[in-house]
Structures are given as C-alpha cells and as structure tokens.
Amino acid sequence: MNIVELRAELENDLSWRLDELRHLRNTLLAGDSADQWSATAMRTILVMQYAHLEGFTRNAFSVYVNAINEKSLKANELQPQLMASALTAEFEAMRKNVSTDEEKEEDGRLTRRAKNQVIFVQKLQEVSSAPVEIVAEIAASMEMNLGRDVLRRCLYMLAIPSSQVSGQQFNAIEFVKNARNDIAHGSRRESISPRMFESHRAKCEQFMNDLIRLVTSAVSNEWFKLGAVVVD
C-alpha cells in the first residue's frame, strides 16, 4: 500500500464515522437552542462518539502496523518498542506464568515458568532471523477503555512520540471516556453543559483528523525504523 492509498483508507473510515455522528446530532438536537439540549440526547451522542473515537483510533493504528509489516523489516532495523510489541504475547505468557504445553496439568509453577522462558528465547531467535511480524490487534489494543493512559501507551509501543498529540486532545479523549463510563454505570444523569459537550466534541473530531496526518507522517518518514528522527 502506498502513502496515497493509506491516507485514502483512513479518510474513508473517518468520513463515514463523522457522517453517522453528524446524523445523530441532527436527529437528536436539531431545532433546539443549545440551552435546551436534552441531557439524554447528549449522553446518547457521547456514548456513540466514544465508540467511533476508539474504533477509528484502533483502525488507524492497525493500518500503521500493517504498513510496517509490509516492509518486512528485521529486528535490528526496528525501533525497540515495535520489537516489544511483536513479543507482547510472549511477555503476557511469562507474566501470567501460563503454559500451552499438552502436559500442563502435570506442570508445577516452576516448570511452567521455565518452559515459558524457553518459549520466549525461541521467539527471540525466530524474530532475529526473519522479518518481524507485529499483530495489529495486540499492538493497537484499546483494552475497551481508550483514555489518556491507554493512548500514551499505544503511541509509545508503536514508536510514535506522544508529543505529537496536544494536551487538549488528551483531555478531550479522557473526558469522553469518563463520560461513557459514567453513563454506562448510571452515575451521570445530571445535565451536561452544552458548551463542554461541544468543546470536547470538536476536540475529539480534530484528534481523529490529526491522527490521519500523524499516521501518514509516521509511515512517510519511517519513524518505525531504528535511528529515525522525529521533528516536532
């Protein structure tokens, strides 16, 4: 996939999401002045906005990972964060001390730990001698809770500097995540300030547009390569 195709894929994904959110706002809020907007309507829109924010972010990072995989790079050509992303499953197996061996029922804790260490070394040997393959679903996992910390973690593990995202955008994403969680838990029944609602809506939409430029720049300038320099 060339850079024009990559950007077009991201823009198409964002376009239908924004169209759906715009249609929902027009359906629920049209005809009323801002001070008469229903809290129920705004809660409904915030929940859908979060769904699209998370879905678009996950997809954008997956497109980025797929673009890296297409380069068929070796471990010594990649930023260390991306190497770590490729080993996520092995790290988790070691952390949880689980075993996939057929004799796992006979294995004790120490035996499982030893086997997982050997599996990890085998994976290291494998990725050192062949092109690294990063699993997008793992590397770009939103953990069903996209917020400031999850986004920073994803950016770091994909070797994209978090300085490329503004503090305002981080705050907007955190607001929408918390609002979604509060609504799901039934704790946000009070009125939502229309001014706050509109401010964070605009910031989140700006973030998604900026994410297209960010991923495009990351691929164009090959930030994923070892030694790459990112200019703010």
C-alpha positions, 0 to 999 in steps of 0.5 A: 500500500502506498502513502496515497492509498493509506491516507485514502483508507483512513479518510474513508473510515473517518468520513463515514464515522463523522457522517453517522455522528453528524446524523445523530446530532441532527436527529437528536438536537436539531431545532433546539437552542443549545440551552435546551439540549436534552441531557439524554440526547447528549449522553446518547451522542457521547456514548456513540462518539466514544465508540467511533473515537476508539474504533477509528483510533484502533483502525488507524493504528492497525493500518500503521502496523500493517504498513510496517509489516509490509516492509518486512523489516528485521529486528535490528532495523526496528525501533525497540518498542515495535520489537516489544510489541511483536513479543507482547504475547510472549511477555503476557505468557511469562507474566501470567506464568501460563503454559500451552504445553499438552502436559500442563496439568502435570506442570508445577509453577516452576516448570511452567515458568521455565518452559515459558522462558524457553518459549520466549528465547525461541521467539527471540531467535525466530524474530532475529532471523526473519522479518518481524511480524507485529499483530495489529490487534495486540499492538493497537489494543484499546483494552475497551477503555481508550483514555489518556493512559491507554493512548500514551501507551499505544503511541509509545509501543508503536514508536510514535512520540506522544508529543505529537498529540496536544494536551487538549486532545488528551483531555478531550479523549479522557473526558469522553471516556469518563463520560461513557463510563459514567453513563454506562454505570448510571452515575451521570444523569445530571445535565451536561453543559452544552458548551463542554459537550461541544468543546470536547466534541470538536476536540475529539473530531480534530484528534481523529483528523490529526491522527490521519496526518500523524499516521501518514507522517509516521509511515512517510518518514519511517519513524518505525525504523531504528535511528529515525528522527522525529521533528516536532 
